[in-house]
Amino acid sequence: MAKQDFYEILGISKSASQSEIKKAYRKMAIKYHPDKNPDDKTAEENFKKAAEAYEILSDENKKARYDQYGHAAFDGPQGGGGFGGGGMNMDDIFSQFGDIFGGGGFGGGFGGGGQRQARVKGSNMRIRVKLTLEEIAKGLEKKVKVRRKVQADGVTYKTCSTCNGSGQVMRVTNTILGRMQTAATCTTCSGAGEIISSKPNGSDAQGLVVKEETVSINIPAGVTEGVQLKVGGKGNEAPGKNSIPGDLLVLIEEISHEKLKREGTNIHYDLYVNFSEAVLGTSKEVETVTGKVKIKIDAGTQSGKILRLKGKGLPSIERYGTGDFLIHINVWTPQELNKEQRNFFENMLEDENFSPNPNTSDKSFFEKVKDMFS
């Protein structure tokens, strides 16, 4: 089933500003908030849809990708963001969009006892992973070692006396419209509803210790330099029994290849042949990003000719097919000749077979460049 358009979900146009996007989402969140619609599955799904739409459209980079590719921009493995549709976790929504639900509140909440305790989320971690073109072509599972903060063994907690375990404190403000009640995150426990009662030696003030862990990262084929992947729950942990860990954000770096040049999903390779090979024709073995291939060089091949191997480039991360492997033929002109060789070429100076005579099939340099990018 096709996903509903994010702009349609929030009831806004593509030209909406960030403030308009936030306003539209807050309106939807209030309308379908679980505390206002208890045991209403339809309202809960609409609440999740609105949160997913806001998560994408409130981020300028993700919004640009969505505007260009639609939902396909986030459908791949580790698609670089998005909640992945209807399987969203409600706790993630409240922890990620605290600025929408906190501070100003909803004008008095949704009825005291129905307040939702915030779940504290640990901080995200960021690492860089370097990949070769061969790894990018195939995709892989990369194992990396990270040092992350985790709750120490033996740490215990007790209910926060400031908020009585709710994670929020109520504030009453007198306004010209009357008394306004709003909810704010408890500053004593940072919204966790509990504080440390005891912690083991070696842990920090929050009861956390640094631990080295091996994390598996599923890297899809076709990633590009600068793409950021997310491994959920593998960032730093936060204090509290009900807390959730942050995420591990992985920035992709591409290792420059010694012989190959990447251009989007296409790969370029300069192949040098000697003068005799260009005249007589030959065959060559070429190493592509997916393995070796044997190619034929026709007799009389001119320098600058481009051989295109369809589908031998890199796959598109947006699943729009696979690029090509472009071989640029360069005829190597001898720079030093012995007497016999020099005599031969001097005798050929006036020979008609050695005189340039391009026909319509011999394209100019600019025509070749145009074809290459078409």
N, C-alpha and C positions, 0 to 999 in steps of 0.2 A: 504494500500500500504506500502511495506517494506521501511524503511528509508535507505538512501544511507550511506555507510560506511564512517565514518569521515576521515579516512586516505585516502580513495579514493577521497573525496571531495578536500582535500588539495594537492593531488598528491604526498604523501610521504609514506614511509614504517613505519611499527610499531617500528622499531629500531631508528627512527629519534630522534635527540636530541632536547632539548627545543629551542635552537637557530635556528635549521632547521625548526621546527614547526612555530616559529614566522616569519621567513623569507618567508615561503610558504604562510602563511596567509596574510602577507603584500602584497605579489605579487597578490594574488586573490582579496584583498580589492581594490588595485589600478585598477585592470582590470575591476571590476564590480561596482566601486564606483558610487553612484547615481548622483553625479555632472558630472561625465564623461559620464553617460548613462541616460540622462533625459527621463522620461516617458517610460522607458524600463522595463516592469514587469519581464521579464526573468532575466535580469541583477540584478534586485533588489532581486529576489529570490535566485540567486546564491550568492549574497552578504550576505544575511541572513544565508544561509547554511554554508558559510565559517566562519562566525562569531560564529555560534553554534558549529561547529567543533573545532574552536580555543578555545572557552570558556571551553570545556571539556578537550581537549588534552594539554592545557597550564597549567592545574592544576594537579600536580602529583597524588593526591589522586583520583580525578575524572577519570583521565586517567587509573589508575590501576583498578578501578571498571569497566570502559568501556572495557578494555582489557579482563577482566574476564567474564563479563556478557553481553557485547554489549549494545544495546539501552535499554534493559530491566532494566538495573541498574537505569535508570532515568525516567521510564514510570509511576511509582506509584504516588499516591497523595503526594505532597510535596517531590518529589523524591530526594531531597538533592542537587539539582543543575541542570543546563541546562536550556535552554530557552523554552523547550517544543516544538521544531519543528518550522514549518512555521509561527506560530503566533507571531514571535518576534517583538518587538517594536524597530524601527530604532533609537529612542532617547536613548534607553538602550545601543545599540551597541556603539554609539559615546561617551556616558558618561562612559561606562565600559572599553572601549579599547582606552582611550585617548592617551596612550603611543604609540599606533600604528599610530594614525592620527595627533598627535601634534608634538611639537619640531622640528624634522627633516623634517616634512611636506612631500609632495609628489613631491618635486622638482619644486615648483612654483605653486602648487595648480592646480585647474581645471578651471581657468578662473575667476579671480577677483570677479565679481558680483555674481557668483554661489556659493560662500563660504557658508558653513553651520555654523550657530551660535551654539556654544556648549551649552548644557543644564547642569547647575550645579546640581549635585546630593548630597543630604545630606548624613551624615555619617551613617554607619550601627550601629545597636545596638545588643548586645549579652546578652542573658539570659540563665539560666539553668532551665529545667523542670524535676522534679522527678516523675517517674511513678512506679506503682506496677506491678507485673507480670499479675495480672488480667486485668489491664488497657491495658497493652501491648498486651495481647491475643485478645482483642476485638477491639482495636483502639478507639479513642474518639475525641471529640471536647473539647479542654481545653481552658478555659477562664483565662487569666492572666492580672494583672494590670501592666502597664509599664509607666514610666515617660519619655516622649520624648519631644524634642524641636520642637515647631511649630511656624509659623509666627504669630506675635502678631496682634491682631485686630487694624486696623488703621495705620499700617505701609504703607508708600508709597515709590515709586521708581522713578528714573529719568534715562534717557539714559546716559550711561558712555561716558564722553567726550574724554577719551583716545582712545577708539576703535570705537566711534560713533555707539555703539549698536551692533557691529558685534561679540563681544566676542573674537576677535583675532586682533593681530597687525602683519603687514607685515614687514619682515626684508630682506634687500638686502645685500648680502655678495659677495665680489669680490674673485673669485677663479681662478685657472689657466685655468679653462674651460670657464671663463666668469662670468657675474653677475648672482648669484643664489638667487632667491626669495623664502623665506619660511614663513610659518605662524606659529605663536606662541600664546598660550593662553594669553589674556590680564591679567596682574598682578593686575591692579586696581580693576577690577570687577570679577576676577577669572573665566572669560569666560561667565559670565551671561549676559553681554551686558548692565547691569543697576546697579546703586548703590542706596543706601538709601537716600531719600530726607528728610524724617521725620519719627520719630518712637515714639511710646507712652512711657510714664514712666513705668519702671519696666522691659523693654525688654533689651536684651544685645546689644552689638555693631552691631550685624547683624540683629537686629529687631526681635529676637526670644525669646520666653518664654517657660518655662518648664510646661508641662501639663500632668496630669495623665489620662490614657485612658485604657479601657478594650479591649483587643485584643483576638480574637478567633483563636486558632491554631488547624488545622486539623491534627491529629496525626494518621498515618496509623498503622494498626495492624502489629505486628512483629518487631517493631523497636528495635535496639540494643543499648547498652551503647556506647556513643560517637558519635552516628549519629547526624548530624546537619541538621535541617530543616530550610527552608527560608519562611518568610511571607513577600511578596513583598510590598513595600511602607509603612511599619509600623515602619521604623527607624526614625531618626531625619530628619526634613525638612531643606531645605537650603534657603537662602534669594533669592528674585527675583520672578517675576510673572510667569516666565517660568521654574522655577526650579522643580526638582522632588525629592521626599523624598527617603531616604535610606531604607534599608531593616532591618527587625528584624530577627536575626539569633538565632535559638533555639537549644541549646545543650541538648541532652537527657541523663538523668542519671537514672539508674535502682535501685530501692529500694530493698535491700536484703530481701528475703522471709524467714520467721522463720522456715519453714519446707521443702520448695521446693528448688531445686537446678537446675539452668538453664544450659543447654549445647547446644548452638546453638538454634535449634528449638525444641529440646527434653527437657523434664522435668523429674527430678529424685526425687523419694520420698522413704524414709525409713519407712517401716511399721513393727512394732514390734508385734509379736503374742506370747502368752505364750506356754509352752510346751504341755499342754493338747490340745490347739487349733491346734497346728501343727500335733499332733498325730491323733486327731479325725476329723479334718477338721472344717471349720466354714465359715461364710460370714462376710465381713467388709464393712463399708461405708467410702469411701475415698473422700476427697475434692480436685478436680482438679482446674485448672485455669479457666475452663468454667462451673463449677458446680459439684455437688456431684454425685458419681457413686457407685454402689454396686458391689463388686467383691467376687468371691468364692475362698476360700482357700481349696485345696483338702486335704483329709486325707493323712498323711505321708509326708507332704511338708517339704522339707529340708531348713535349713537356707542358705541364699544366692541365693535362687531361684528368678528369675526376671520375673515379669508379665508385659507384654507390652500391653498398651491400644492404638491401632492404631488411629492416628488422634486426640488425646486428648492433644497434646502439643501445641506449638505456631506456628502460620502461618509464612511463609517465606515472608520477606519484598520484595524479588525479585520475588514473586509469584511462587515459586517452591513447592507448596503443604504445608502440615502441619506436624509438628513433632509428636512424640509419647510421651505418659506418661508412664514412666518406674517405676514400683513398686518393690523395693528391699525388699524381705522378710527376716526378722531377727527373729530367734527363741530365745526368752528370757529364759535363763537357770536359774532356781531358785538358789538363793545364800544362803538362809537359809531354813532349813527343820526341821519339828518337828520329834519326835521319830517315829511316824507311817509312815510318808513319807520316812524317811531315811531307815526304814526296807524294805519298798516296793522297793526302788531303789537298795538296797543291794541284795535283792532277784533276781533282774533283771540283775545283773552283768553278769551272765553266760547264760542268756536267749538268744536264737539265734535271736529273733525278735529285740533285742536291740543291736546286734552286727553290726557294720558298714559293709554294703555289697553293695557298689555302682555298678550299671550296666552301660551299654553304654549310657543310656539316662540321667544319672547323670553327667553332664559336670563339668569339673574342673573350678576353679576360673578364670584361664587364658582363657579358652574357652568361659566362660560367658562374659568376658571383650571383647574378639574378636567379639563375636556375637553382643554385645551391640553397637559397633562402626561400624559394617558392614551395 
